[in-house]
Amino acid sequence: MAYAVRSDLEKRVGADRVASLADHDNDGAETPEAVDNAIAEASARMDGWLSGVLDTPLDTTEYPVLRGYAVSIALWLLALGKGADPDGEEAGLKADHDEAMRFLMKVGEGKLRLNKESAAAPGAIKIKSRTQKYTETLLETF
């Protein structure tokens, strides 16, 4: 199961940039299957790290953070297919990829946990707060 789709990549960098990154032979036309292959490889890499601690594949509606990381990895894989220089024009894509990989490694090593997002209605507000330590009765004892 893929953790992202083409439109997710396009939301991040725009359709023209995705098409440009997918032109691996620099002929002005997108290399067939380049985007799908990058997304599939990104998803496989993610499953590889996550499968040690979770049953994969995971549902991105429960773990929406995974979609963003899949996009970061897939965009860098597309850039690599085009011969990107990690220190050049695509350095931002490389940095995003590296951040995603660090996160996945920490989850895979058990240093971080993925928390499920509850399926809230669109536009719903979610509030989370700490347990109150000082109550009226506790303060009266002072």
PyMOL CGO cylinders between C-alpha atoms (Angstrom):
from pymol import cmd
from pymol.cgo import CYLINDER

trace = [
    CYLINDER, 0.00, 0.00, 0.00, 1.36, 3.40, -0.95, 0.3, 1, 1, 1, 1, 1, 1,
    CYLINDER, 1.36, 3.40, -0.95, 1.58, 6.07, 1.72, 0.3, 1, 1, 1, 1, 1, 1,
    CYLINDER, 1.58, 6.07, 1.72, 1.20, 8.87, -0.83, 0.3, 1, 1, 1, 1, 1, 1,
    CYLINDER, 1.20, 8.87, -0.83, -0.13, 9.55, -4.31, 0.3, 1, 1, 1, 1, 1, 1,
    CYLINDER, -0.13, 9.55, -4.31, 1.01, 11.85, -7.09, 0.3, 1, 1, 1, 1, 1, 1,
    CYLINDER, 1.01, 11.85, -7.09, -1.33, 14.66, -6.01, 0.3, 1, 1, 1, 1, 1, 1,
    CYLINDER, -1.33, 14.66, -6.01, 0.38, 14.69, -2.59, 0.3, 1, 1, 1, 1, 1, 1,
    CYLINDER, 0.38, 14.69, -2.59, 3.73, 15.35, -4.28, 0.3, 1, 1, 1, 1, 1, 1,
    CYLINDER, 3.73, 15.35, -4.28, 2.13, 18.04, -6.43, 0.3, 1, 1, 1, 1, 1, 1,
    CYLINDER, 2.13, 18.04, -6.43, 0.66, 19.75, -3.36, 0.3, 1, 1, 1, 1, 1, 1,
    CYLINDER, 0.66, 19.75, -3.36, 4.15, 19.99, -1.89, 0.3, 1, 1, 1, 1, 1, 1,
    CYLINDER, 4.15, 19.99, -1.89, 6.14, 21.27, -4.89, 0.3, 1, 1, 1, 1, 1, 1,
    CYLINDER, 6.14, 21.27, -4.89, 3.65, 21.84, -7.72, 0.3, 1, 1, 1, 1, 1, 1,
    CYLINDER, 3.65, 21.84, -7.72, 2.69, 19.76, -10.74, 0.3, 1, 1, 1, 1, 1, 1,
    CYLINDER, 2.69, 19.76, -10.74, 5.33, 21.33, -13.00, 0.3, 1, 1, 1, 1, 1, 1,
    CYLINDER, 5.33, 21.33, -13.00, 8.14, 20.54, -10.58, 0.3, 1, 1, 1, 1, 1, 1,
    CYLINDER, 8.14, 20.54, -10.58, 6.98, 16.94, -10.16, 0.3, 1, 1, 1, 1, 1, 1,
    CYLINDER, 6.98, 16.94, -10.16, 6.88, 16.56, -13.95, 0.3, 1, 1, 1, 1, 1, 1,
    CYLINDER, 6.88, 16.56, -13.95, 10.36, 18.08, -14.21, 0.3, 1, 1, 1, 1, 1, 1,
    CYLINDER, 10.36, 18.08, -14.21, 11.76, 15.77, -11.51, 0.3, 1, 1, 1, 1, 1, 1,
    CYLINDER, 11.76, 15.77, -11.51, 10.18, 12.79, -13.30, 0.3, 1, 1, 1, 1, 1, 1,
    CYLINDER, 10.18, 12.79, -13.30, 11.98, 13.65, -16.57, 0.3, 1, 1, 1, 1, 1, 1,
    CYLINDER, 11.98, 13.65, -16.57, 14.90, 11.32, -15.93, 0.3, 1, 1, 1, 1, 1, 1,
    CYLINDER, 14.90, 11.32, -15.93, 16.32, 11.35, -19.45, 0.3, 1, 1, 1, 1, 1, 1,
    CYLINDER, 16.32, 11.35, -19.45, 16.04, 15.16, -19.79, 0.3, 1, 1, 1, 1, 1, 1,
    CYLINDER, 16.04, 15.16, -19.79, 14.08, 14.98, -23.04, 0.3, 1, 1, 1, 1, 1, 1,
    CYLINDER, 14.08, 14.98, -23.04, 11.36, 17.34, -21.82, 0.3, 1, 1, 1, 1, 1, 1,
    CYLINDER, 11.36, 17.34, -21.82, 8.90, 14.50, -21.23, 0.3, 1, 1, 1, 1, 1, 1,
    CYLINDER, 8.90, 14.50, -21.23, 8.15, 12.71, -18.00, 0.3, 1, 1, 1, 1, 1, 1,
    CYLINDER, 8.15, 12.71, -18.00, 9.71, 9.26, -17.74, 0.3, 1, 1, 1, 1, 1, 1,
    CYLINDER, 9.71, 9.26, -17.74, 6.81, 6.78, -17.65, 0.3, 1, 1, 1, 1, 1, 1,
    CYLINDER, 6.81, 6.78, -17.65, 6.19, 5.26, -14.22, 0.3, 1, 1, 1, 1, 1, 1,
    CYLINDER, 6.19, 5.26, -14.22, 8.86, 7.45, -12.54, 0.3, 1, 1, 1, 1, 1, 1,
    CYLINDER, 8.86, 7.45, -12.54, 6.45, 8.97, -10.01, 0.3, 1, 1, 1, 1, 1, 1,
    CYLINDER, 6.45, 8.97, -10.01, 4.70, 5.68, -9.27, 0.3, 1, 1, 1, 1, 1, 1,
    CYLINDER, 4.70, 5.68, -9.27, 8.05, 3.92, -8.84, 0.3, 1, 1, 1, 1, 1, 1,
    CYLINDER, 8.05, 3.92, -8.84, 9.35, 6.63, -6.49, 0.3, 1, 1, 1, 1, 1, 1,
    CYLINDER, 9.35, 6.63, -6.49, 6.20, 6.45, -4.35, 0.3, 1, 1, 1, 1, 1, 1,
    CYLINDER, 6.20, 6.45, -4.35, 6.34, 2.64, -4.28, 0.3, 1, 1, 1, 1, 1, 1,
    CYLINDER, 6.34, 2.64, -4.28, 10.01, 2.67, -3.25, 0.3, 1, 1, 1, 1, 1, 1,
    CYLINDER, 10.01, 2.67, -3.25, 9.38, 5.32, -0.59, 0.3, 1, 1, 1, 1, 1, 1,
    CYLINDER, 9.38, 5.32, -0.59, 6.52, 3.25, 0.82, 0.3, 1, 1, 1, 1, 1, 1,
    CYLINDER, 6.52, 3.25, 0.82, 8.66, 0.09, 0.81, 0.3, 1, 1, 1, 1, 1, 1,
    CYLINDER, 8.66, 0.09, 0.81, 11.48, 1.86, 2.65, 0.3, 1, 1, 1, 1, 1, 1,
    CYLINDER, 11.48, 1.86, 2.65, 9.00, 3.13, 5.22, 0.3, 1, 1, 1, 1, 1, 1,
    CYLINDER, 9.00, 3.13, 5.22, 7.53, -0.33, 5.72, 0.3, 1, 1, 1, 1, 1, 1,
    CYLINDER, 7.53, -0.33, 5.72, 11.05, -1.69, 6.12, 0.3, 1, 1, 1, 1, 1, 1,
    CYLINDER, 11.05, -1.69, 6.12, 11.75, 0.59, 9.07, 0.3, 1, 1, 1, 1, 1, 1,
    CYLINDER, 11.75, 0.59, 9.07, 8.30, 0.42, 10.62, 0.3, 1, 1, 1, 1, 1, 1,
    CYLINDER, 8.30, 0.42, 10.62, 7.73, -3.33, 10.31, 0.3, 1, 1, 1, 1, 1, 1,
    CYLINDER, 7.73, -3.33, 10.31, 10.03, -4.05, 13.23, 0.3, 1, 1, 1, 1, 1, 1,
    CYLINDER, 10.03, -4.05, 13.23, 7.62, -2.38, 15.65, 0.3, 1, 1, 1, 1, 1, 1,
    CYLINDER, 7.62, -2.38, 15.65, 4.28, -2.20, 13.81, 0.3, 1, 1, 1, 1, 1, 1,
    CYLINDER, 4.28, -2.20, 13.81, 2.19, -4.32, 11.48, 0.3, 1, 1, 1, 1, 1, 1,
    CYLINDER, 2.19, -4.32, 11.48, 2.65, -2.74, 8.07, 0.3, 1, 1, 1, 1, 1, 1,
    CYLINDER, 2.65, -2.74, 8.07, 1.36, -1.31, 5.83, 0.3, 1, 1, 1, 1, 1, 1,
    CYLINDER, 1.36, -1.31, 5.83, -0.25, 1.34, 8.00, 0.3, 1, 1, 1, 1, 1, 1,
    CYLINDER, -0.25, 1.34, 8.00, -3.30, 3.44, 7.20, 0.3, 1, 1, 1, 1, 1, 1,
    CYLINDER, -3.30, 3.44, 7.20, -2.43, 7.10, 6.57, 0.3, 1, 1, 1, 1, 1, 1,
    CYLINDER, -2.43, 7.10, 6.57, -5.83, 8.17, 7.88, 0.3, 1, 1, 1, 1, 1, 1,
    CYLINDER, -5.83, 8.17, 7.88, -4.76, 6.80, 11.27, 0.3, 1, 1, 1, 1, 1, 1,
    CYLINDER, -4.76, 6.80, 11.27, -1.15, 7.96, 10.91, 0.3, 1, 1, 1, 1, 1, 1,
    CYLINDER, -1.15, 7.96, 10.91, -1.29, 11.09, 8.70, 0.3, 1, 1, 1, 1, 1, 1,
    CYLINDER, -1.29, 11.09, 8.70, 2.33, 12.02, 9.46, 0.3, 1, 1, 1, 1, 1, 1,
    CYLINDER, 2.33, 12.02, 9.46, 3.39, 9.12, 7.23, 0.3, 1, 1, 1, 1, 1, 1,
    CYLINDER, 3.39, 9.12, 7.23, 1.99, 10.79, 4.11, 0.3, 1, 1, 1, 1, 1, 1,
    CYLINDER, 1.99, 10.79, 4.11, 4.29, 13.78, 4.50, 0.3, 1, 1, 1, 1, 1, 1,
    CYLINDER, 4.29, 13.78, 4.50, 7.32, 11.60, 5.06, 0.3, 1, 1, 1, 1, 1, 1,
    CYLINDER, 7.32, 11.60, 5.06, 6.43, 9.45, 2.05, 0.3, 1, 1, 1, 1, 1, 1,
    CYLINDER, 6.43, 9.45, 2.05, 6.25, 12.61, -0.07, 0.3, 1, 1, 1, 1, 1, 1,
    CYLINDER, 6.25, 12.61, -0.07, 9.66, 13.77, 1.18, 0.3, 1, 1, 1, 1, 1, 1,
    CYLINDER, 9.66, 13.77, 1.18, 11.27, 10.43, 0.39, 0.3, 1, 1, 1, 1, 1, 1,
    CYLINDER, 11.27, 10.43, 0.39, 9.58, 10.07, -3.01, 0.3, 1, 1, 1, 1, 1, 1,
    CYLINDER, 9.58, 10.07, -3.01, 10.57, 13.58, -4.13, 0.3, 1, 1, 1, 1, 1, 1,
    CYLINDER, 10.57, 13.58, -4.13, 14.22, 12.92, -3.27, 0.3, 1, 1, 1, 1, 1, 1,
    CYLINDER, 14.22, 12.92, -3.27, 14.11, 9.59, -5.11, 0.3, 1, 1, 1, 1, 1, 1,
    CYLINDER, 14.11, 9.59, -5.11, 12.75, 11.40, -8.17, 0.3, 1, 1, 1, 1, 1, 1,
    CYLINDER, 12.75, 11.40, -8.17, 15.52, 13.98, -7.89, 0.3, 1, 1, 1, 1, 1, 1,
    CYLINDER, 15.52, 13.98, -7.89, 18.14, 11.23, -7.62, 0.3, 1, 1, 1, 1, 1, 1,
    CYLINDER, 18.14, 11.23, -7.62, 16.75, 9.61, -10.76, 0.3, 1, 1, 1, 1, 1, 1,
    CYLINDER, 16.75, 9.61, -10.76, 17.39, 12.89, -12.51, 0.3, 1, 1, 1, 1, 1, 1,
    CYLINDER, 17.39, 12.89, -12.51, 20.97, 13.00, -11.21, 0.3, 1, 1, 1, 1, 1, 1,
    CYLINDER, 20.97, 13.00, -11.21, 20.47, 15.55, -8.44, 0.3, 1, 1, 1, 1, 1, 1,
    CYLINDER, 20.47, 15.55, -8.44, 23.41, 16.92, -6.49, 0.3, 1, 1, 1, 1, 1, 1,
    CYLINDER, 23.41, 16.92, -6.49, 22.71, 16.65, -2.73, 0.3, 1, 1, 1, 1, 1, 1,
    CYLINDER, 22.71, 16.65, -2.73, 24.46, 19.99, -2.19, 0.3, 1, 1, 1, 1, 1, 1,
    CYLINDER, 24.46, 19.99, -2.19, 22.99, 21.71, -5.23, 0.3, 1, 1, 1, 1, 1, 1,
    CYLINDER, 22.99, 21.71, -5.23, 19.60, 22.96, -6.31, 0.3, 1, 1, 1, 1, 1, 1,
    CYLINDER, 19.60, 22.96, -6.31, 17.76, 20.03, -4.73, 0.3, 1, 1, 1, 1, 1, 1,
    CYLINDER, 17.76, 20.03, -4.73, 19.41, 20.33, -1.29, 0.3, 1, 1, 1, 1, 1, 1,
    CYLINDER, 19.41, 20.33, -1.29, 16.02, 21.14, 0.27, 0.3, 1, 1, 1, 1, 1, 1,
    CYLINDER, 16.02, 21.14, 0.27, 14.58, 17.87, -1.01, 0.3, 1, 1, 1, 1, 1, 1,
    CYLINDER, 14.58, 17.87, -1.01, 17.59, 16.02, 0.40, 0.3, 1, 1, 1, 1, 1, 1,
    CYLINDER, 17.59, 16.02, 0.40, 17.14, 17.69, 3.80, 0.3, 1, 1, 1, 1, 1, 1,
    CYLINDER, 17.14, 17.69, 3.80, 13.44, 16.73, 3.88, 0.3, 1, 1, 1, 1, 1, 1,
    CYLINDER, 13.44, 16.73, 3.88, 14.35, 13.15, 2.92, 0.3, 1, 1, 1, 1, 1, 1,
    CYLINDER, 14.35, 13.15, 2.92, 16.98, 12.95, 5.64, 0.3, 1, 1, 1, 1, 1, 1,
    CYLINDER, 16.98, 12.95, 5.64, 14.54, 14.25, 8.27, 0.3, 1, 1, 1, 1, 1, 1,
    CYLINDER, 14.54, 14.25, 8.27, 11.98, 11.63, 7.20, 0.3, 1, 1, 1, 1, 1, 1,
    CYLINDER, 11.98, 11.63, 7.20, 14.56, 8.86, 7.40, 0.3, 1, 1, 1, 1, 1, 1,
    CYLINDER, 14.56, 8.86, 7.40, 15.74, 9.96, 10.86, 0.3, 1, 1, 1, 1, 1, 1,
    CYLINDER, 15.74, 9.96, 10.86, 12.13, 9.88, 12.07, 0.3, 1, 1, 1, 1, 1, 1,
    CYLINDER, 12.13, 9.88, 12.07, 11.52, 6.42, 10.60, 0.3, 1, 1, 1, 1, 1, 1,
    CYLINDER, 11.52, 6.42, 10.60, 14.76, 5.07, 12.05, 0.3, 1, 1, 1, 1, 1, 1,
    CYLINDER, 14.76, 5.07, 12.05, 13.84, 6.32, 15.52, 0.3, 1, 1, 1, 1, 1, 1,
    CYLINDER, 13.84, 6.32, 15.52, 10.40, 4.73, 15.28, 0.3, 1, 1, 1, 1, 1, 1,
    CYLINDER, 10.40, 4.73, 15.28, 11.95, 1.51, 14.01, 0.3, 1, 1, 1, 1, 1, 1,
    CYLINDER, 11.95, 1.51, 14.01, 14.44, 1.50, 16.89, 0.3, 1, 1, 1, 1, 1, 1,
    CYLINDER, 14.44, 1.50, 16.89, 11.65, 2.10, 19.41, 0.3, 1, 1, 1, 1, 1, 1,
    CYLINDER, 11.65, 2.10, 19.41, 12.92, 5.56, 20.37, 0.3, 1, 1, 1, 1, 1, 1,
    CYLINDER, 12.92, 5.56, 20.37, 9.75, 7.25, 19.06, 0.3, 1, 1, 1, 1, 1, 1,
    CYLINDER, 9.75, 7.25, 19.06, 6.17, 6.04, 18.85, 0.3, 1, 1, 1, 1, 1, 1,
    CYLINDER, 6.17, 6.04, 18.85, 3.56, 6.70, 16.22, 0.3, 1, 1, 1, 1, 1, 1,
    CYLINDER, 3.56, 6.70, 16.22, 0.29, 7.85, 17.73, 0.3, 1, 1, 1, 1, 1, 1,
    CYLINDER, 0.29, 7.85, 17.73, -2.98, 7.14, 15.98, 0.3, 1, 1, 1, 1, 1, 1,
    CYLINDER, -2.98, 7.14, 15.98, -4.99, 10.18, 15.03, 0.3, 1, 1, 1, 1, 1, 1,
    CYLINDER, -4.99, 10.18, 15.03, -8.66, 9.86, 15.82, 0.3, 1, 1, 1, 1, 1, 1,
    CYLINDER, -8.66, 9.86, 15.82, -10.87, 10.32, 12.80, 0.3, 1, 1, 1, 1, 1, 1,
    CYLINDER, -10.87, 10.32, 12.80, -12.34, 13.72, 13.62, 0.3, 1, 1, 1, 1, 1, 1,
    CYLINDER, -12.34, 13.72, 13.62, -14.95, 15.36, 11.43, 0.3, 1, 1, 1, 1, 1, 1,
    CYLINDER, -14.95, 15.36, 11.43, -13.55, 17.86, 8.94, 0.3, 1, 1, 1, 1, 1, 1,
    CYLINDER, -13.55, 17.86, 8.94, -13.06, 21.19, 10.64, 0.3, 1, 1, 1, 1, 1, 1,
    CYLINDER, -13.06, 21.19, 10.64, -13.36, 19.69, 14.11, 0.3, 1, 1, 1, 1, 1, 1,
    CYLINDER, -13.36, 19.69, 14.11, -11.18, 21.08, 16.85, 0.3, 1, 1, 1, 1, 1, 1,
    CYLINDER, -11.18, 21.08, 16.85, -9.11, 18.72, 18.95, 0.3, 1, 1, 1, 1, 1, 1,
    CYLINDER, -9.11, 18.72, 18.95, -7.89, 19.81, 22.37, 0.3, 1, 1, 1, 1, 1, 1,
    CYLINDER, -7.89, 19.81, 22.37, -5.43, 18.00, 24.57, 0.3, 1, 1, 1, 1, 1, 1,
    CYLINDER, -5.43, 18.00, 24.57, -4.30, 19.25, 27.96, 0.3, 1, 1, 1, 1, 1, 1,
    CYLINDER, -4.30, 19.25, 27.96, -2.40, 18.02, 30.96, 0.3, 1, 1, 1, 1, 1, 1,
    CYLINDER, -2.40, 18.02, 30.96, -4.09, 16.76, 34.10, 0.3, 1, 1, 1, 1, 1, 1,
    CYLINDER, -4.09, 16.76, 34.10, -4.72, 19.60, 36.52, 0.3, 1, 1, 1, 1, 1, 1,
    CYLINDER, -4.72, 19.60, 36.52, -2.24, 19.40, 39.39, 0.3, 1, 1, 1, 1, 1, 1,
    CYLINDER, -2.24, 19.40, 39.39, -3.62, 22.10, 41.65, 0.3, 1, 1, 1, 1, 1, 1,
    CYLINDER, -3.62, 22.10, 41.65, -7.31, 22.01, 42.50, 0.3, 1, 1, 1, 1, 1, 1,
    CYLINDER, -7.31, 22.01, 42.50, -9.33, 24.31, 44.77, 0.3, 1, 1, 1, 1, 1, 1,
    CYLINDER, -9.33, 24.31, 44.77, -9.30, 21.76, 47.58, 0.3, 1, 1, 1, 1, 1, 1,
    CYLINDER, -9.30, 21.76, 47.58, -5.57, 21.25, 47.28, 0.3, 1, 1, 1, 1, 1, 1,
    CYLINDER, -5.57, 21.25, 47.28, -4.90, 24.99, 47.37, 0.3, 1, 1, 1, 1, 1, 1,
    CYLINDER, -4.90, 24.99, 47.37, -7.10, 25.43, 50.47, 0.3, 1, 1, 1, 1, 1, 1,
    CYLINDER, -7.10, 25.43, 50.47, -4.71, 23.23, 52.46, 0.3, 1, 1, 1, 1, 1, 1,
    CYLINDER, -4.71, 23.23, 52.46, -1.95, 25.84, 52.13, 0.3, 1, 1, 1, 1, 1, 1,
]
cmd.load_cgo(trace, "trace")
